[in-house]
Amino acid sequence: MAARNAGILAQGEAWWRRAIAIATVGGFLSILAAPTVSAAPVSGDWFEYDFNTFLDGGTGDYEGYTETMLSHSRYEIAAVSSDLVSVQGDGTWSYSASDGTTDSGTFSTSFSFSSVTRRYVSGIDVEGNYVDPAVWFWVSPEVTAGELVRILDEEFTVTSVDETVDILGGSRFAIRLEATGAYTRDDVYGRFDFTYVDVYYFDRATGYLLLEVYDERDVSPTATFGWSARATVTASSFALIDGAGAPFDWTPVVLLIAGVLAALAAGAFLVWRLTRGPGRFTVPTTQGPLEVRIRRIRKPQALNGLAPDASPAFGPLLMSFARRALATRDPVVLAVSGPRIVGLLTYDGESGLGSLFATEGPIALALLKRLPVQDFFVESAGSAWRLPAEPVDSFKILERRDLTPPSYDPAIVRPMLAEDLPAVVGIAEAVYRGRASRWVDTSFREGDIAYVAAVDGRVVGFGFATASGYVGRLHTLTVLAAYRDRGLGTELTAARLSALVALGVQRVVVEISQHNAASLRVAGRAGFKPIAETVYYSRVPRSSAMAFQRQF
């Protein structure tokens, strides 16, 4: 958010920031009510919109100062091939400020995105350092109240699917999304803390953007100002659901629905089976047929009575991975055979990475159909499963048994405290070049063992550990570049191992990228030996980001 606003204020150019998602069978009912409406992007769809920003209401250094940026754009769906949607955008903009500064120009952008994942595939129409961004001007008409929807790399909450908004000369039925937050900017305007409210309205039938209302308030010790943005659709090629116009004659619609209901049900089932895969199936194994059921869970109670049996390396830690994902409201899909978990797929919304565990190839494929993540990790056995993705990188899984509590220097390493979290988040985001606040905070709040390393009173490194029964896992050993090669990683590793031994852990695993030579050396000195590998896969390798580690 801060990166987008700084770019607009400083350059007057980077104002395209919204979302699209696929429409499924539920969208067909919207088509019945408005025959000219398409519930999914199709070639030839277009819309025009104004995007205007304002800086005003300043005090202190910004008293009396104002800025205005006005723009008008047209976006058109240039082509659709399978799930690849190509978009062409053109527009004009002008900028003026109360100090007499003016500027103007035109722009042209082309890009493509996947209608399955809603992620950009080639090109991007926004500026900024986004992590796994989703396109901004369309969401699925099938979203439900309370659901989280990604717009660029921000998670929005669906607050209503039956809102009305006045636009295009009438009152329209809309889906309402909202996000709030607080950030710090440090740019040409100075260092300011700001809070914001961002509200989107999308057409209930097509999912296309109708309106965005964004407001923020920036505060520093010497000044304050307000910054706001309004994106308003001014014309479109598709009809919109009228929320308060002339009465709609539902008689032909009811008759049409009655005539196609049976075909619709059959089609819905077929689409569901093709896109999501079967919910129950049988897998032949060397031990005999395995009856498997695939289901998504939303509460940790759904794990009660189940035993993890989907990973030889991580074992009972799978339960911790699933609970951690549920705690952050990320999706979790299980493959269950009787009381055993024989497959698990989680998706971390902050990093945009999935984690797949399975005992058999058909189970892995069924999980990926139910939750079609783009980038994901799989243990090396998955290389024989013909996954719908390509390997990008590999990570070594190392193990240590016969543990004894190692010594460490408490003057250098100490347990992490709640007041250390801002510094730890800053270190993680600097080293891994992406957002990490939710992941770090959840690891700490969910009870992970956590230590920090300090030099001259400054926190410069940290590491976490997780225990599940007799198995433990070290993760997220992170030290700022300027403080490496001082033995801090060794001290953090010793501290975490000592804590795990005190909990009765008998076996510890750690997962390290093959490119992370420093961490591999630390693990080797601590007695860890390689036992397996994890492979990082991507459905779109050319656009996948380097994964330094997975977040769970």
Residue pairs with C-beta under 8 A, 6 or more apart in sequence:
1 154
1 181
1 183
1 196
1 198
2 183
2 184
2 185
2 194
3 127
3 128
3 129
3 130
4 14
4 17
4 126
4 127
4 128
4 152
5 185
5 216
5 227
6 185
6 187
6 188
6 189
7 13
7 14
7 127
7 128
8 14
8 15
8 53
8 69
8 229
9 53
9 55
9 67
9 187
9 188
9 189
9 227
10 187
10 188
10 189
11 127
12 69
12 93
12 95
12 103
12 105
13 93
13 105
13 107
13 127
14 126
14 127
14 128
15 51
15 53
15 69
15 71
15 93
15 229
16 51
16 73
16 89
16 109
16 125
16 126
16 136
17 126
17 136
17 151
17 152
18 135
18 136
18 137
18 138
18 151
18 152
18 200
18 209
18 212
18 231
19 118
19 134
19 135
19 136
19 137
19 138
19 139
19 149
19 150
19 151
19 152
19 156
19 200
20 41
20 85
20 113
20 115
20 118
20 134
20 135
20 136
20 137
20 138
20 139
20 207
21 115
21 118
21 134
21 138
21 139
21 140
21 143
21 149
21 207
22 40
22 83
22 115
22 116
22 118
22 140
23 39
23 40
23 140
23 141
23 142
23 206
23 207
24 140
24 142
24 271
24 275
25 264
25 267
25 268
25 271
25 272
26 39
26 141
26 142
27 39
27 40
27 141
27 142
27 205
27 207
28 39
28 264
29 257
30 37
30 39
30 141
30 204
30 205
30 206
30 241
31 37
31 38
31 39
31 205
32 253
32 256
32 257
32 260
33 205
33 241
33 248
33 253
34 205
34 239
34 240
34 241
36 238
36 239
37 205
37 206
37 238
37 239
37 240
37 241
38 45
38 206
38 238
39 141
39 205
39 206
39 207
40 115
40 207
41 77
41 80
41 85
41 115
41 138
42 77
42 80
43 77
43 78
43 79
43 80
44 76
44 77
44 237
45 76
45 77
45 208
45 237
45 238
46 74
46 75
46 76
46 77
46 236
46 237
47 74
47 75
47 137
47 208
47 209
47 233
47 235
47 236
47 237
47 238
48 72
48 73
48 74
48 75
48 233
48 234
48 235
48 236
49 72
49 73
49 75
49 209
49 231
49 232
49 233
49 234
50 70
50 71
50 72
50 230
50 231
50 232
50 234
51 71
51 73
51 229
51 230
51 231
51 232
52 68
52 69
52 70
52 71
52 229
52 230
53 67
53 68
53 69
53 227
53 228
53 229
53 230
54 66
54 67
54 68
54 69
54 226
54 227
54 228
54 229
55 62
55 65
55 66
55 67
55 68
55 225
55 226
55 227
56 66
56 67
56 225
56 226
57 224
57 225
57 226
58 64
58 65
58 66
58 223
58 224
58 225
58 226
59 223
59 224
59 225
60 220
60 222
60 223
60 224
61 190
61 222
61 223
62 223
62 224
62 225
63 223
64 98
65 97
65 98
65 99
65 225
66 97
66 98
67 95
67 96
67 97
67 98
68 95
68 96
68 97
69 93
69 94
69 95
70 93
70 94
71 91
71 92
71 93
71 94
72 91
72 92
72 93
72 234
73 89
73 90
73 91
73 107
74 89
74 90
74 91
75 87
75 88
75 89
75 137
76 87
76 88
76 89
77 85
77 86
77 87
78 86
78 87
78 88
78 110
79 85
79 86
80 86
80 115
83 114
83 115
83 116
84 112
84 113
84 114
84 115
84 121
85 112
85 113
85 114
85 115
86 110
86 111
86 112
87 110
87 111
87 112
87 113
87 125
88 108
88 109
88 110
89 107
89 108
89 109
89 110
89 125
90 106
90 107
90 108
90 109
91 106
91 107
92 104
92 105
92 106
92 107
93 104
93 105
93 106
93 107
94 102
94 103
94 104
95 101
95 102
95 103
95 104
96 102
96 103
109 123
109 125
110 123
111 120
111 122
111 123
111 124
111 125
112 120
112 121
112 122
112 123
113 119
113 120
113 121
113 135
114 121
114 374
114 540
116 372
117 134
117 372
117 373
117 374
117 539
118 134
118 135
118 150
119 132
119 133
119 134
119 135
119 352
119 374
119 540
119 543
120 133
120 134
120 135
120 543
121 540
121 543
122 543
124 130
124 133
126 133
126 136
126 152
128 152
129 433
130 152
130 153
131 153
131 350
131 351
131 352
131 434
131 435
131 545
132 153
132 351
132 352
132 374
132 375
132 545
133 150
133 152
133 153
134 150
134 151
134 152
134 153
136 151
136 152
136 209
137 208
137 209
138 202
138 206
138 207
138 208
138 209
139 149
139 151
139 175
139 177
139 200
139 202
139 207
140 149
140 207
141 175
141 203
141 204
141 205
141 206
141 207
143 149
143 158
143 161
143 175
144 158
144 161
145 158
145 159
145 160
145 161
146 157
146 158
147 157
147 158
148 155
148 156
148 157
148 158
148 329
148 349
149 155
149 156
149 157
149 158
149 177
150 156
150 349
151 177
151 179
151 200
153 352
153 435
154 179
154 181
154 198
155 179
155 349
156 177
156 178
156 179
156 198
156 200
157 177
157 178
157 179
158 175
158 176
158 177
159 176
159 177
159 178
160 175
160 176
161 175
161 176
161 204
162 173
162 204
163 173
163 174
163 175
163 176
163 201
164 171
164 172
164 173
164 174
164 243
164 244
165 171
165 172
165 174
165 201
165 210
165 211
165 243
166 172
167 201
167 210
167 211
167 232
167 233
168 210
168 233
168 234
168 235
168 236
168 240
170 242
170 243
170 244
170 245
171 242
171 243
171 244
171 245
172 203
172 204
172 210
172 240
172 241
172 242
172 243
173 203
173 204
173 205
173 241
173 242
173 243
174 201
174 202
174 203
174 204
174 210
174 211
174 243
175 201
175 202
175 203
175 204
175 207
176 199
176 200
176 201
177 199
177 200
177 201
177 202
178 197
178 198
178 199
178 200
179 197
179 198
180 195
180 196
180 197
180 198
181 195
181 196
182 193
182 194
182 195
182 196
183 193
183 194
183 196
184 191
184 192
184 193
184 194
185 191
185 192
185 194
185 218
189 218
190 220
190 222
190 223
191 220
192 218
192 219
192 220
192 223
193 218
193 219
193 220
194 216
194 217
194 218
194 219
194 227
195 216
195 217
196 214
196 215
196 216
196 217
197 214
197 215
197 216
198 212
198 213
198 214
199 212
199 213
199 214
200 209
200 211
200 212
201 209
201 210
201 211
201 212
202 208
202 209
202 210
203 209
203 210
203 238
203 240
203 241
204 241
205 239
205 240
205 241
206 238
206 240
208 233
208 236
208 238
209 231
209 233
210 232
210 233
210 240
211 230
211 231
211 232
211 233
212 229
212 230
212 231
213 230
214 228
214 229
214 230
215 226
215 227
215 228
216 226
216 227
216 228
217 224
217 225
217 226
217 227
218 224
218 225
218 226
218 227
242 248
275 369
276 369
276 370
277 294
277 365
277 366
277 369
277 370
278 294
278 366
279 293
279 294
279 295
280 291
280 292
280 293
280 294
281 292
281 362
281 366
282 289
282 290
282 291
282 292
283 289
283 290
283 292
283 360
283 362
283 363
284 290
285 359
285 360
290 337
290 342
290 360
291 337
291 338
292 335
292 336
292 337
292 342
292 343
292 362
292 363
292 366
293 335
293 336
293 337
294 333
294 334
294 335
294 343
294 366
294 367
294 370
295 333
295 334
295 336
296 331
296 332
296 333
296 334
296 370
296 371
297 303
297 322
297 326
297 332
297 333
297 334
298 326
298 332
299 326
300 322
300 323
300 326
300 327
302 334
303 319
303 322
303 323
305 339
306 319
306 334
306 336
306 339
306 340
306 341
307 339
307 340
307 341
308 315
308 316
308 317
308 318
308 319
308 340
308 341
308 344
309 340
309 341
309 342
309 359
310 318
310 335
310 341
310 342
310 343
310 344
310 357
310 358
310 359
311 317
311 318
311 344
311 357
311 379
312 379
312 532
313 379
313 397
313 399
313 509
313 531
313 532
314 321
314 357
314 471
314 473
314 509
315 468
315 471
316 468
316 469
316 470
316 471
317 466
317 468
317 471
317 473
317 509
318 341
318 344
318 357
319 468
320 466
320 468
320 473
321 344
321 346
321 355
321 552
322 332
322 334
322 344
322 346
323 446
324 442
324 443
324 446
324 552
325 331
325 332
325 346
325 347
325 348
325 552
326 332
327 442
327 446
328 348
328 349
328 350
328 438
328 439
328 442
330 346
330 347
330 348
330 349
331 346
331 347
331 371
332 344
332 345
332 346
333 344
333 345
333 346
333 367
333 370
333 371
334 341
334 343
334 344
335 341
335 342
335 343
335 344
335 358
335 363
335 366
335 367
336 342
342 358
342 359
342 360
342 363
343 356
343 357
343 358
343 359
343 360
343 363
343 364
343 366
343 367
344 355
344 356
344 357
344 358
344 367
345 354
345 355
345 356
345 357
345 367
345 368
345 370
345 371
345 373
345 376
346 354
346 355
346 552
347 353
347 354
347 355
347 371
347 373
348 354
348 355
348 439
348 550
348 551
348 552
350 434
350 435
350 436
350 437
350 438
350 439
350 551
351 434
351 435
351 439
351 547
351 550
351 551
352 374
352 375
352 545
353 373
353 375
353 376
353 377
353 547
353 550
353 551
354 371
354 373
354 374
354 375
354 376
354 377
355 376
355 377
355 550
355 552
356 364
356 367
356 368
356 376
356 377
356 378
356 382
357 378
357 379
358 364
358 367
358 378
358 382
361 382
361 384
361 385
361 386
364 378
364 382
364 385
364 387
365 385
365 387
365 388
368 376
368 387
368 388
374 538
374 539
374 540
374 544
375 392
375 536
375 537
375 538
375 539
375 544
375 545
375 547
376 389
376 536
376 537
376 538
377 395
377 534
377 535
377 536
377 537
377 547
377 550
378 385
378 387
378 534
378 535
378 537
379 397
379 532
379 533
379 534
379 535
380 394
380 532
380 533
380 534
380 535
382 535
382 537
383 391
383 535
387 537
388 539
389 537
389 538
389 539
389 541
390 537
390 538
390 539
390 541
391 535
391 536
391 537
392 536
392 537
392 538
392 541
392 544
392 547
393 513
393 514
393 515
393 535
393 536
393 546
393 547
394 513
394 514
394 533
394 534
394 535
394 536
395 511
395 512
395 513
395 514
395 533
395 534
395 535
395 536
395 549
396 511
396 512
396 513
396 514
396 520
396 530
396 533
396 534
397 509
397 510
397 511
397 530
397 531
397 532
397 533
397 534
398 509
398 510
398 511
398 512
398 523
398 528
398 529
398 530
398 531
399 507
399 508
399 509
399 510
399 528
399 529
399 530
399 531
400 497
400 507
400 508
400 526
400 527
400 528
400 529
401 506
401 507
401 508
403 497
403 500
403 501
403 505
403 506
403 507
403 508
404 501
405 497
405 498
405 501
405 502
406 494
406 497
406 498
406 526
407 494
407 498
408 491
408 494
408 495
408 498
409 491
412 453
412 454
412 455
412 488
412 491
413 451
413 452
413 453
413 454
413 488
413 491
413 492
413 494
413 495
414 451
414 452
414 454
415 450
415 451
415 452
416 424
416 444
416 450
416 451
416 452
416 462
418 444
420 452
420 459
420 462
421 440
421 441
421 444
423 452
423 458
423 459
424 440
424 444
424 452
424 459
424 462
425 436
425 437
425 440
425 441
427 459
427 460
427 461
427 462
427 478
427 479
427 480
428 436
428 439
428 440
428 462
428 476
428 478
429 435
429 436
429 437
430 480
431 478
431 479
431 480
431 481
431 548
432 478
432 548
432 549
433 548
434 545
436 551
439 551
443 450
443 464
443 476
444 450
444 464
448 464
448 465
448 466
449 464
449 465
449 466
449 467
449 496
449 499
449 500
450 462
450 463
450 464
450 465
451 462
451 463
451 492
451 495
451 496
451 499
452 459
452 461
452 462
453 459
453 460
453 461
453 462
453 479
453 483
453 488
453 491
453 492
454 460
455 483
455 486
455 488
460 479
460 480
460 482
460 483
460 488
461 477
461 478
461 479
461 480
461 483
461 488
461 489
461 492
462 476
462 478
462 492
463 474
463 475
463 476
463 477
463 478
463 489
463 492
463 493
463 495
463 496
464 474
464 475
464 476
464 496
465 472
465 473
465 474
465 475
465 496
465 497
465 499
465 500
465 508
466 472
466 473
466 475
467 473
467 500
467 503
467 505
470 504
470 505
470 506
470 507
471 505
471 506
471 507
471 508
471 509
472 500
472 503
472 505
472 507
472 508
472 509
473 508
473 509
473 510
473 511
474 493
474 496
474 497
474 508
474 509
474 510
475 510
475 511
475 549
476 549
477 489
477 492
477 493
477 519
477 522
479 488
479 489
479 492
484 518
485 518
489 518
489 519
489 522
490 522
490 525
490 526
493 522
493 523
493 526
494 526
497 508
497 526
500 508
508 528
509 531
510 523
510 528
511 534
511 549
511 550
512 519
512 520
512 523
513 519
513 547
513 548
513 549
514 520
516 548
536 547
538 544
